[in-house]
Amino acid sequence: AAGVDVIARAVKDGNRRELAVMAKLEALDKEGSAGGNAKIVKAVKDLIEELQAEAESDVRRLVPPTPLKTPTKGGAKEKPAGEKGGRRRCTAVVSAHLVAWVCARVVEEGRKGMLDGAALALVQAGCVSARAHEGMFAYTVEKGDLVLLEAMLKHVRDIPERDLVQALKLVLVDCKRSSMDAFVTHWAAAVPTQAVPDHDAVRRHLLDLILSSPKDHFLLTRALSRLTLKQTLRLLRYCQSLLKMHGVAPVLKLPKLRGARAPSLACVVEWTNALIDAHFSSLVLAKECHGLLKDLKKLTKAETDLARETVSMDGLLQHLIQRKPLPGNPVRPYTVDTLYL
């Protein structure tokens, strides 16, 4: 009963605080000034930071910190889970009404770009859904905001396949230099210890995020049919470079931004298949594509041969992954003769 009362009080306090925040946002919204928009962005960021701090405090109180061992030159050093490098930052739970209110005003024609900071904070907190807030992703692509696009590709898991293809067009062809420069500036400010990435590294990073997004093969194939042959060739060549990086004898190493991960081999194969299925006739009839298709065939054959040779090791690898003890020597068959006198 005491636990239920505590939860009930927490819910009431949360509702009361959110009503106060909504009243403040609506009052600032009526101002319609640049200063009011800046205050809306600050209010949303402050609310998210406050909710995250409360969630982390609750986690620390309910779950005792687990020391993590970080290897050092002198041996293993224990680090509390609450410190940097330990437990992930807790998610801020913001009501759907407040998120929808902010997203609706972000995409309004009269103030495009003025509330992008609030949108970025909500996306990074995991509060935005592509299907529940349909205009957000289209707005991001139309504006060419690569910082917001990167955040959505990282934190939004229900982006439709048609929107992924629109993002592909932006990154492959339509991206402006000013958008690239803005992303590089944002990245340099966020990670000052890392070397400033060039535009090619930014493009590869965004392509990797797009390729790694959840998708359905049939819907992806249908959406990819909207790409031109030039765009298809660019993406196929990038998939070819990823296949070489994942290959039997890797001959290519693509530099990555710090913390970025390349798409898995299965993901690259799925996109390659979808591209070929969507543009098979055009690829076969265009002579400039024949060399690329032959190279893809060689890469596929090498991977298939390797898989066929190593399939017998599946049981052994599973045994090692599960960390089971090695089997003992089998007992040889023997007989016991009993003599009755």
N, C-alpha and C positions, 0 to 999 in steps of 0.2 A: 504494500500500500504506500509505503514511504517513497519507493522508486517511482510509482505512478504519479504521485503528487509532484515529485521533482520534475518529471517530464512535462506534466501539465503546466507548471509554472514557467518552464523554459519555453514552451510553445507560446504561451500568452505573452511573455516578454519579447519573443521574436516577432510576433504579430504586431505588438505595440510599436516596436522599433521600426518595423517595415512601414507601417502606416505613417509614422513620423517622417521617414525618408521619402515616401511617395508624396506626401504633402509638400515637402521641401522641393522635390523635383518639379512638381506641377507648378508651384509658385515661380520657380526659376524659368520654367518653360514659357509662362505667360509673358515674361520680360521680353523674350525674343531677341536679346542682345548678345553680342559676342562674349561679354563678361558673364552673362547668365549661362551660356553654353559651357564655358570653361568651369563654372561652378558645378554644373551637372556632372561633368567628367570627374571632377574632384570628389563629389559626393558619392558617385558609384565606386570609384577606386577605394575610398575610405571605408565604405560598407563592406566590400569584398575583403580588404585587409583585416577588418575587425572580425568578420565571420571566420576567416582562416585562422586568426590568432586564437579565437575561442575554441575552434575545433581541435587545434593542436594542443591547447591546454587540457581539453577533455580527454584526448588520447593519452597524454602524459600521465593524467591522474588515474585513468582506468587501466592502462597497459604499462607495466613497468618497463623502463628503457632497457633494451637488450644491447650489451656491449658488442661492437663490431670490431673485428680484427683487421687492421690495415697493415700490410707488410711494409716494413721499413728496413733500412740497412742493418740496424741492430737487432732485428727480430720483429715479432708481431706486437703491434701496439693496439691497445683497446681504445675504442672511441665510442662514446655514448651515442645511441641512435638518434637523439634529438639534435646533435650537432650536424654541421654541414657534411654531407657524404653519408648520412645515416638514413632514417626513414624519410620517405617522400613527403612533400608538403601536403597537408590535408586539403580536400576540396571544399570550397565554399558553397553552401546550399542556399541559392537565391531563388525566390519564388518565381514561378512562370509568368505571373502578371507583371512583375517589375522588369523582367528580362524582355518580355514582349513590348512593354512600353518604351524601353530604351531603344530596342532594335527598330521599332516603327519610326522613331524620330531620327535615327541615324540615316535612314535611306530617304528621308523627306527631301524633295527637290530643293527647297529653300535653304537648307543648311547642310548640304553634303560636305563632308570633310570636317565639320565642326565638332562632331561627337565621336570621331573615330577612336579617340583614347578610351572612351567608355566601352565601345564595342570590343576593342582589343582586350581590355581587362576582363570582360565577361567571357570572351572566347577562351582566354588563357585559364580562366577559372573553371572551364568545362560546363558553362551554363547555357551555351547556345547550341541549338539543333538546326541542321540544314533544312529538315522537313517542317519543323514547327515554325521556323523563321525563314521562309522561302526567299525573301528578298535580299538577305544578307550576303549570300555567296555571289549572287548575280551582281550586287552592288560592288563587292570587292573586286571582281574580275573587270567590270566596266570601268571602275576608277583606276585599275592597275596598281592597287596598293599591295605590294609584295610582302610587306610586314604583316598585314592582316591576313593575307592569303596563306602565308606560312603557318600562322597561328591556327587558322581554320583547318588546314591539312593535318596539323598535329593533334588537335584537340576535338575535332568534330568527326564522328565516326559514321554518320549517315548521309554523306554527300552523294547525291544521285550521279549515275554514270554520265549523263548528259552534261552536268556541271563540271565533272572531272575533265571532260573533253574540252569544254570552254577554257578551263584553266590551262590545259595543254596548249591550246592555240595562243593564249597570252604569253606563256613562257617560251614557246618555240619561235614565234614570229612577231607578235604584236607588242612585246614588252619595250617600253621606252627607256632611254638612257637615264632620264631623271628618276624613274622608278627604281632602277638598279642602284643608282647613287644613294637614294633614300634608304634602301635596304642595307647597303654597305655601311652607311653612317649609323643606322640603328644597331647593327651587329657590332660595330667597333665600340659603341658606347656600352653595350650590354656585356661584351667580353673583351675588355681592354688588353688582356694579357695575350690574346691571340693575334696572329698576323692578319692584316686587313684582307679579306677575300676579294678576288677579282670577279668580273661579271660572269665569266665562264663557270667559276666555282659556284656562284649563286644560282645560275641556271641549272647546273647538275643537281644541286641540293633540292631545288623545288621539283625537278623532274623525279627525283628519288621519292619524295614525299607523295607525289601524285601516283606513281607506280605502286607504292606500298599501301595505298588506301583500299579499304574493303570494297569489293565489287562483285557483280554477277556477270559471268562470261557472256551470256546471251545478250543482256542489256548493254554490256560494254561493246560487243561487236557491232550492235546496231548503232550505238552512239559514235563509234570510230568511223563509220561510213561517211560521216559529215566532214572528215578531214580531206584536204586536197592531197594530190599525189606528192607534192613537195613537202607538205607537213608530215605525211606518212613516211616518206624516205628519211627525214630527219629523225623521227622517233625510232624507226627501225635501225638506223645506224647507231643510235644510242643504246638500244637493246642489244645490238651486236657487240658493242664495247663492254656492256655488263656481262654478257655471256663469256667473252674472252677473259674478263676478270675472274669469273667463277669457274673457268674452264679446267680441264684435266691438268694442263701445264700452263698456269696463268702467265701471260706475256704482257699484260696491261695492268697498270695500277693507276686508278683515278683518285686524285687528291680530294679529300672530303673536308667539310667544315667540322670544327670541333664538336663532338657529340652526335654528329650525323651518322646514319647507318645506311649502307647500300641495300636496295631491295634484294630479297632472297632469290635463289635460282628458280624456285617454283613460280614466284611472282613474275620474274622476267619472262619465263617460258609462256606463262598465261597471256601476258600482253603481246608477245610476239605472235602467238597463235591467233589472237583476236585481230591483230592488225592484218595478218595475211588472209584470214577469213573475210574480213571486211573489204579488202582491196585486191583480191586474188587476180581478177581479170586484168586490172590496170597494171599490176606488178609484172604479170607474165608478158603483156603486150609491150611494155616499155623496155627498150633495150638497155637503158642506163641502170635498170634494176637487176639485170641478170647476174652480174658479178656479186652483188650483195646477197642474192638468193642462194647462189652456189656456196658462198662463204658460210651462210647460216646452215646450209645442209652439212658442210664439213664439221662445223661445231656441234651440231645435233648428233651426227654419227659418232663423234669422239665421246660425247657424254653418254650416249646409249651403250657403246661398247664397254665403257667403264662401269656403268650400272649393271650390265649383264655379268661382268667378271666379279663384281663385289657383292652380288646379291646373296651369295652363300655365306657372307660374313654377317648377315643381319642378326642372326641369333647370338653370335659372339659379341657384337657391339651392344645389343640389348642387355646381355649379361654384365658387361662392363659398366654400362650406364646405371643399371640397378644396383651395382656394387655388391653383388652376391659372392659368396666364397667359391673358390675353385672346387670343382668336383674331385672327390677322392678316387683313388685307384679302385676300379671295379673288382669285386670279389670273384675269383675264378670258380667255376663249377667244381663241386667235390661231392663225394659220397661218404656215408657213415655206415660201416659194416658192424652189425651187432651179432655177437656170437652167443647163442643160448646152449648151455651144457646141461 
